[in-house]
Amino acid sequence: MGYTSWGPIDLVSASHSQMSKRYGFIYVDRDDNGEGSLTRTRKKSFGWYAEVIKTRGLSLKK
């Protein structure tokens, strides 16, 4: 079994050109109008993915 993330940081949705659709595990403070501080913050999924890597996927069996 394998897992590959789409991208580590939030990115603009290619199909809708929106920042409001968030895909990364690092939140980027920016909205659909291009406004925001660009501050990056770890999401819960960041810790989850770090644990998956650290345990070589064994944490997925819990």
Protein Blocks (a to p, Z undefined) as FASTA:
>chain_A
ZZddfbfbdcddfklopaklcfbfbdcdddfkopajhiacddfklmmmmmmmmnnommmm
ZZ
